[in-house]
Every structure is written in C-alpha cells, then in structure tokens.
Amino acid sequence: LHLRDLMIELVTRDIKLRYKGSFLGILWSLLNPFTQLLVFSFVFQALLPLDIPNYPAYLFTGLLAWGWFNTSLTASATVILEGRDLIRRPGFPPIVLPVVTVASNLIHFLLSLPILLLFLLFTNIVLTPTIFWLPIIVVLQFIFTLSLAYFVATFHVMFRDTQHLLNVFLLLLFYLTPIFYDAGRFSEKVQWLFRLNPLLVLLDAYRAIFINGQPPNFMTMLLLLIGSLGLLVVGYRLFLRTSYRFVEEL
C-alpha cells in the first residue's frame, strides 16, 4: 500500500511539473504525434504513395504506441540522476522511479486514445468488440517497456554516455519499425529483421483491433509476454543490486 500510494503521488507530481506554467498543458503531448502525422501523411500519400489502406489511421496508431515507448525509455535514462534528492532520503525505494516514468507516459498514451478513437470514426472505421483486447495489449507494452527501463536507468548511472547511445538506438529503431510503412511488403530476405523487433508485435496488435477489427495474434503476444517477463526479472534484480551504489555515483 505504501509503494502504491508513493507511486501515485510521484506520477501525479511528474505530470504537474512537466506542464507547470504551460498554456496548453497536456495538449503538448499530442503536438508531436500530430505533427508527424501531417508530415508523413503528406509525404507517403501525396509525394510517395505507399498504397496502405486507411493510411492516416494506420500511421496515427503506430505513432502513439511508439511515442509511449520512446518517451519512457528516454526519460528512464535520467530518472535516477533527476531523482537524486529523493534517493538520498533514508528509506526511499529507488525501484519505483522507472515504474513512475513508464506510468506517467502511459497516462499520456491513455489520454490520446479518445483522440485516436474519434480519428477512427472520422475516417469511417467501424470499431468491433475486439477493442476489448486493448487493456491486455497496453499491459503487455507496459511490461515490455518497464523491463527495458530498468536496464537503461541502471546503465546510465554507471555509464553516462548511455543517454546519447540510447538516442541513436531509438532513432535507428524508429526507421526499422513499421510505423509509417508496411513490413509485409518487403521480400522474405529482410522479413527476419522485422520479426526480431518486439515492437512489431505490439503495432500489429493495436492495428488489428483498431483498424482491421480482428483479434491480435495470440501466439506472438504470448511469446512477447514470456520474453518481457524474463527481461523484467533480470532488469529488476540488476537494478536492485546496483541501487545500493546510486548514492555514491550521484
């Protein structure tokens, strides 16, 4: 109960501080995906058409899921350094900080979902009962993102170049993830590369329930869940074992 209340308080504080003094407030979290949506839609519909059905909805779904993943990992790199005042307090559990980071960005993702649903209705996409798969997919992405967040937060305390390497990695991953293109249209010679990307499973799942009105691939989601739980256990233990040195490194 103490950890739950602590995380709720920290998430609330994080959201308030992020938009303190801002006129638009939380609407800024939608500005980036909307800008990318306009640019990519113009380029890949008007200039270099990809002939993907319901392309704006296809693109917007991918951008929102990627945005949650990207911002969570980017913030996780500095979450320990920025929370040094909390960590130096006796009895404070540093283990909650990556959870708070991923949960804060989850709230932004959830607040964007009504916009996505209105967008789908505006483009004449009919929602089906498969939409009830959404909580399961969200939980799966939360576990997967948190498992990586523990590694990133730990490594950055010990190796301060982690943040810069992470930015390069995320930039490459953005273009290697079928966010604005369809991976299925590439030859079999490169399909193995896409199959190694866990984000493809999540994006396919979101698009299946939102756009295609079909349930997601249960087997690929199960494999991702097992792998994410394994990574989460390893990352959690690594973070816990290293957290005793955080005060010295800070």
C-alpha positions as CSV (number, residue, x, y, z in Angstrom):
1,L,0.0,0.0,0.0
2,H,2.9,2.3,0.8
3,L,4.6,1.7,-2.5
4,R,1.3,2.1,-4.4
5,D,0.5,5.4,-2.7
6,L,4.0,6.6,-3.3
7,M,3.9,5.8,-7.0
8,I,0.5,7.5,-7.4
9,E,1.9,10.6,-5.7
10,L,5.1,10.6,-7.8
11,V,3.2,10.1,-11.1
12,T,0.9,13.0,-10.2
13,R,3.8,15.2,-9.3
14,D,5.6,14.3,-12.5
15,I,2.6,15.3,-14.7
16,K,2.1,18.5,-12.8
17,L,5.7,19.5,-13.0
18,R,6.0,18.7,-16.7
19,Y,3.4,21.2,-17.7
20,K,3.7,23.7,-14.9
21,G,3.2,27.2,-16.3
22,S,2.3,25.9,-19.7
23,F,-0.7,27.4,-21.5
24,L,-1.7,24.3,-23.5
25,G,-0.7,21.9,-20.7
26,I,-1.0,18.2,-21.5
27,L,-2.1,19.0,-25.1
28,W,1.6,19.4,-25.9
29,S,1.9,15.6,-25.6
30,L,-0.3,15.4,-28.7
31,L,1.5,18.0,-30.7
32,N,4.5,15.8,-31.7
33,P,2.4,12.8,-33.0
34,F,0.0,15.2,-34.8
35,T,3.0,17.0,-36.5
36,Q,4.5,13.7,-37.5
37,L,1.1,12.5,-38.7
38,L,0.7,15.5,-41.0
39,V,4.3,15.3,-42.4
40,F,4.3,11.5,-43.0
41,S,0.7,11.6,-44.4
42,F,1.7,14.3,-46.9
43,V,5.0,12.5,-47.9
44,F,3.6,9.0,-48.2
45,Q,0.2,9.8,-49.6
46,A,0.8,12.8,-51.9
47,L,4.5,12.5,-52.9
48,L,5.5,8.9,-52.4
49,P,2.2,7.0,-52.0
50,L,2.5,3.6,-50.2
51,D,-1.0,2.5,-51.0
52,I,-1.7,1.4,-47.5
53,P,-5.5,1.2,-46.7
54,N,-6.6,3.7,-44.1
55,Y,-3.1,5.1,-44.0
56,P,-3.7,8.1,-41.6
57,A,-5.3,5.7,-39.0
58,Y,-2.5,3.2,-39.7
59,L,0.1,5.9,-39.1
60,F,-1.5,7.5,-36.1
61,T,-1.9,4.2,-34.3
62,G,1.8,3.5,-34.8
63,L,2.9,7.0,-33.7
64,L,1.0,6.9,-30.4
65,A,2.3,3.4,-29.5
66,W,5.9,4.4,-30.5
67,G,5.6,7.7,-28.6
68,W,4.8,6.0,-25.3
69,F,7.7,3.6,-25.8
70,N,10.2,6.2,-26.9
71,T,9.5,8.9,-24.3
72,S,9.5,6.2,-21.5
73,L,13.0,4.9,-22.4
74,T,14.4,8.4,-23.0
75,A,13.1,9.6,-19.6
76,S,14.3,6.4,-17.9
77,A,17.9,7.2,-18.8
78,T,18.0,10.2,-16.5
79,V,15.3,9.2,-13.9
80,I,17.9,8.4,-11.2
81,L,20.0,11.5,-11.8
82,E,17.0,13.7,-11.7
83,G,15.7,12.0,-8.6
84,R,18.9,12.3,-6.6
85,D,17.2,14.3,-3.9
86,L,14.6,11.5,-3.4
87,I,17.2,8.7,-3.5
88,R,19.3,10.4,-0.8
89,R,16.4,10.3,1.6
90,P,16.6,7.4,4.0
91,G,14.1,4.7,3.3
92,F,13.2,5.9,-0.2
93,P,12.9,2.9,-2.6
94,P,14.6,3.8,-5.9
95,I,13.0,0.8,-7.5
96,V,9.8,2.8,-8.1
97,L,11.3,5.5,-10.2
98,P,11.4,3.6,-13.5
99,V,7.8,2.5,-12.8
100,V,6.8,6.1,-12.3
101,T,8.4,7.1,-15.6
102,V,6.6,4.4,-17.6
103,A,3.3,5.0,-15.8
104,S,3.5,8.8,-16.4
105,N,3.9,8.3,-20.1
106,L,1.2,5.6,-20.0
107,I,-1.2,8.3,-18.8
108,H,-0.3,10.5,-21.8
109,F,-0.9,7.5,-24.1
110,L,-4.3,6.8,-22.5
111,L,-5.3,10.5,-22.8
112,S,-4.5,10.2,-26.5
113,L,-6.7,7.2,-27.1
114,P,-10.0,9.1,-27.2
115,I,-8.4,11.3,-29.9
116,L,-7.5,8.1,-31.8
117,L,-11.0,6.7,-31.5
118,L,-12.5,9.9,-32.8
119,F,-10.0,9.9,-35.6
120,L,-11.0,6.3,-36.5
121,L,-14.7,7.2,-36.5
122,F,-14.0,10.3,-38.6
123,T,-12.3,8.0,-41.2
124,N,-15.3,5.7,-41.2
125,I,-13.6,2.8,-39.5
126,V,-16.1,0.8,-37.5
127,L,-15.0,-0.4,-34.1
128,T,-15.7,-4.0,-33.2
129,P,-15.8,-6.0,-29.9
130,T,-12.1,-6.8,-30.5
131,I,-11.5,-3.3,-28.9
132,F,-11.7,-5.2,-25.5
133,W,-8.3,-6.6,-26.2
134,L,-6.9,-3.1,-25.7
135,P,-6.2,-3.4,-21.9
136,I,-4.2,-6.7,-22.5
137,I,-2.1,-5.1,-25.2
138,V,-1.5,-2.0,-23.0
139,V,-0.4,-4.2,-20.1
140,L,1.9,-6.1,-22.4
141,Q,3.6,-2.9,-23.7
142,F,3.9,-1.6,-20.1
143,I,5.7,-4.8,-19.0
144,F,8.0,-4.8,-22.1
145,T,8.8,-1.1,-21.7
146,L,9.4,-1.3,-18.0
147,S,11.8,-4.3,-18.4
148,L,14.0,-2.1,-20.7
149,A,13.6,0.9,-18.5
150,Y,15.3,-0.9,-15.6
151,F,18.3,-1.7,-17.8
152,V,18.6,1.9,-19.2
153,A,18.2,3.5,-15.7
154,T,20.9,1.3,-14.3
155,F,23.4,1.6,-17.1
156,H,23.1,5.4,-17.2
157,V,24.1,5.9,-13.6
158,M,27.3,3.9,-14.2
159,F,28.0,4.9,-17.8
160,R,26.8,8.5,-18.6
161,D,27.1,8.0,-22.3
162,T,24.1,5.7,-22.2
163,Q,21.7,8.5,-22.8
164,H,23.4,9.5,-26.1
165,L,23.8,5.9,-27.3
166,L,20.1,5.4,-26.5
167,N,19.1,8.4,-28.6
168,V,21.0,6.9,-31.6
169,F,19.5,3.5,-31.0
170,L,15.9,4.8,-30.8
171,L,16.4,6.8,-34.0
172,L,17.5,3.7,-35.8
173,L,14.7,1.7,-34.2
174,F,12.2,4.2,-35.4
175,Y,13.0,3.6,-39.0
176,L,13.4,-0.2,-38.5
177,T,9.9,-0.4,-37.0
178,P,6.9,-0.4,-39.4
179,I,5.4,2.8,-38.1
180,F,4.9,4.6,-41.4
181,Y,5.3,1.7,-43.7
182,D,4.1,-1.9,-44.1
183,A,6.7,-4.5,-43.2
184,G,4.7,-7.2,-45.1
185,R,5.5,-5.6,-48.4
186,F,9.2,-6.4,-48.2
187,S,10.8,-9.5,-49.5
188,E,11.4,-12.6,-47.4
189,K,15.1,-11.8,-47.4
190,V,14.5,-9.0,-44.9
191,Q,11.5,-10.3,-43.1
192,W,13.6,-11.9,-40.4
193,L,14.9,-8.5,-39.4
194,F,11.3,-7.3,-38.7
195,R,10.5,-10.5,-36.8
196,L,13.3,-9.7,-34.3
197,N,11.6,-6.4,-33.4
198,P,9.2,-6.9,-30.5
199,L,7.5,-3.6,-31.3
200,L,6.2,-5.1,-34.5
201,V,4.1,-7.5,-32.3
202,L,2.6,-4.5,-30.4
203,L,1.9,-2.4,-33.5
204,D,0.3,-5.3,-35.3
205,A,-1.9,-5.9,-32.2
206,Y,-3.0,-2.3,-32.0
207,R,-3.8,-2.1,-35.7
208,A,-5.6,-5.4,-35.6
209,I,-8.1,-4.3,-33.0
210,F,-8.5,-0.7,-34.1
211,I,-8.3,-0.8,-37.9
212,N,-8.9,-4.4,-39.0
213,G,-11.5,-5.4,-36.4
214,Q,-9.6,-8.6,-35.7
215,P,-8.1,-10.1,-32.5
216,P,-4.4,-9.9,-32.3
217,N,-2.1,-12.8,-32.9
218,F,-2.3,-14.7,-29.6
219,M,0.9,-16.7,-30.0
220,T,3.2,-13.8,-30.8
221,M,1.8,-11.9,-27.9
222,L,2.3,-14.8,-25.6
223,L,5.9,-15.1,-26.7
224,L,6.5,-11.4,-26.2
225,L,4.9,-11.6,-22.7
226,I,7.2,-14.5,-21.7
227,G,10.3,-12.7,-23.0
228,S,9.2,-9.4,-21.4
229,L,8.7,-11.1,-18.0
230,G,12.1,-12.7,-18.3
231,L,13.7,-9.4,-19.1
232,L,11.8,-7.7,-16.3
233,V,13.1,-10.2,-13.7
234,V,16.7,-9.7,-14.8
235,G,16.4,-5.9,-15.1
236,Y,14.7,-5.7,-11.7
237,R,17.4,-7.7,-10.0
238,L,20.2,-5.8,-11.7
239,F,18.6,-2.5,-10.7
240,L,18.0,-3.7,-7.1
241,R,21.6,-5.0,-6.8
242,T,23.1,-1.8,-8.2
243,S,20.8,0.7,-6.4
244,Y,22.9,0.5,-3.2
245,R,25.7,2.3,-5.1
246,F,23.5,5.0,-6.6
247,V,24.2,7.5,-3.8
248,E,27.9,7.1,-4.3
249,E,27.7,7.6,-8.1
250,L,25.4,10.6,-7.8
